[in-house]
Amino acid sequence: TMFSLLRKNGYRTSFQYGGNASLNGWDRFLYEERLDELTDRKAFGSQYALQDPDAAGISLGYPDGDLFDRYLESYSAGSVPRLDILQTLSTSRPYLIPDADAYQDRVSQILDRSGLDARQRRIVRKNRDLIAAMAYTDRQIGKFLKKFSRLPAAGNTLFIITGTHRPLGLPASESLDQYRVPLL
């Protein structure tokens, strides 16, 4: 696997997630892959705030901004190269992001200035919560990478930043689209 190949080549590997890594068996898989570090919602301290609960009263975990902040606060540079996987959850339904109203207003402003056709505008209006969550995640990734780039180990670290699900509600151009997860 990618983990074993990089480990053979001297990389330190980690998986960072604001949700519960045991829900889908990721913790067992990553343990079997001999990952150096697995961080999920159990590792977040009281200085971080869980996402608001959904209609069933359950919080998915910590929003992306807290995931990135926690990573940076716990980061310790070493002399070996690293592969760190950060899995976001803010673009998972029900899209409970911090400052949701501000991001939804931002989507409305962008929509008003855009040159989108009627169909595209309808898709954005129908998925305003998702688009706002994507804007939030995009902003958090930008802030994270800017902060990380100032660290000495910035040139010695590989990141994979991915979501937990394909954003539902967006049109699919082919049948395999339903299985595609955003990856950076």
N, C-alpha and C positions, 0 to 999 in steps of 0.2 A: 504494500500500500504506500501511499504518499508519505505517511508517518514513518513507516519502517525504512523507507528509502532515505528520507532526510535524516533520520536518527543515525543510520549507518554513516552518513556524511557529516556527523558532528553537530547537527541541529538540536536545539532544545525546542520542544513542542508544547503548545497549550491550547485549551479550548475554553473560551470565556462566554458565559451566557447568563442573562438576567432571569431566566425561567428555571424550571425544574428539569434537570438533565436526565432524571430517571423515568420521566413519563413515557418517553418513546424508546427507552433502552439505550440512549446514547451513552450513558455513564458506563454500562457494561461493555459496549463496543469500544469506547475510548480506553477503558482499563485494559482490555485485551490487546489493544494497539500499543500499550505501554507509553501512553502520553505522560509527559513530565508533570503537567498540571491540568487539573479540571476544576474550573470555577463555575458554580451556578448560584442560584438565589440564596442558598444556605450560607454563602461566604460574604454576603452583603451585611454591613453593620447598620446600626441605628441612624447613622448620618444620611442614609439613603431612604427614599420614600417609594414604596410599592406603587405600581399603577393602580388607578381606581378599580374597584371591583366591577365585574360585569353584571348583567341582569340576574345572574344566579348567585351573586355575592362572592365571586371568586376573582382574585387578582392573578393575572398571568405571571407577574414577576416585576422586574425593575425596568423602567424605560431605557431607551438606548443611551441617552445622555448620562444616566447613572452608570450604565455598563462601561462606557468609555472612561468616565471619571474614575471609577473604581480600578479599572485596568491601569490607568496612569498613576494612581496613588500607590498601587501595590507593585508597580513595575520595578524590578531591580536589574540593572544592566549587568551583563556578564561578558566574558570574552568570546563566547561561542555564538554563532549565528542562531536565529530563532525563526520558527514558524508559529504564529499566533492566529488562531481562528476565533473570530468574534461573531457570535450569532445574535442578531437583533430580533426583537419581538414586537416592536411598535407598529409594524405593518401587518400584524395579525388582527383579525377581528376580535373585538369590537373597536379597534383603533383608539384606545384610550391613552392619548398622548398628553404630556404637560402643555398648558397654554393652547389647548385645542381651538378655542375661539379665534385667537390671533392667527393661527395657521390657516383656519378656514377663511378668514378675512383675506389673507394673503392669496389663497387660491382664487377667491372672487376677483381680486384686483388683477391678477394675472389673466384670468379668463376675460375680463373686460378689455384688456389691452391686446389680447391675442388675435391672431388671424385664423383661428380655428373655424372650420365649416360647421354647419348646424348639427351634423351627426357627432362630431368630435366634442362640441360644446355640451351636447346632451349626455355623452359618456362622462365628461368631467362633472357636470352637475349631479348626475346619478351617483357618482363615486366621490363626492366631495370629501367625506371622512377619510377615505383611503388616500386621496391625493394630498390632503393636509398631513396625514401621517407620513407619507413619502417625503414631503417637504421638510417635516421635522427630522426624520432620519437623515436625510441628505445634509441638513445643516449640522447635525450632531457629528456626522462623519467628517465633514469639513473642519469643524472645530478640533476634533480629536487628532486628525492628521497634522494640522497646523501645530498643535501643542507637541505631538510626538516628534515632529521634524526637528525640534530644538534639542532633543536628547542626543547624547553622543552615539547611542546605538542605532540611530535612525537608519543608517546605511547598512545595517547588519541584520535587519528584521524583515521578514516577509509577513504580510497580513492577508488573510482571506476574511472578508466581511460578507456575510450572507444573511438572508432572512430565513424564517422558519417555514414559511408557506409561500406559494405563488399567490400574489394578490388576486383574490376572487372578485368578480364583477367587471374586470376588464375584458374586452373581447379577445378571443383567441383566433389566430389566423390559421392554425392547424391543430389537429387533435392532440399532439404531444405538448402543446403550450400549457395544458393544465398541470403538467409535471415539472415545469421550469420554475426554479427558485432564483430570485435575484442574487447575483454574485459579483463582488468587486475584488 
